[in-house]
């Protein structure tokens, strides 16, 4: 299995919202996108952390951050 980060997004005045996007390829050749995030609300002192998987088609056709979709398209060629 290989896992390649193809996009990272950091925002917020103290960089408290981070998103990472990976293209994962299983040993059998199956590919999917993994979106991992860590969002911290500074004034509310709460945290939202998680990971979600999408097929490549779901990710490219869905309502996802455009910059990540473009980066994936470039990676796939």
Secondary structure, 3 states (H helix, E strand, C coil): CEEEEEEEEEECCCCCEEEEEEEEECCCCCEEEEEEEEEEECCCCEEEEEEEEEEHHHHHHCCCCHHHHHHHHHHHC
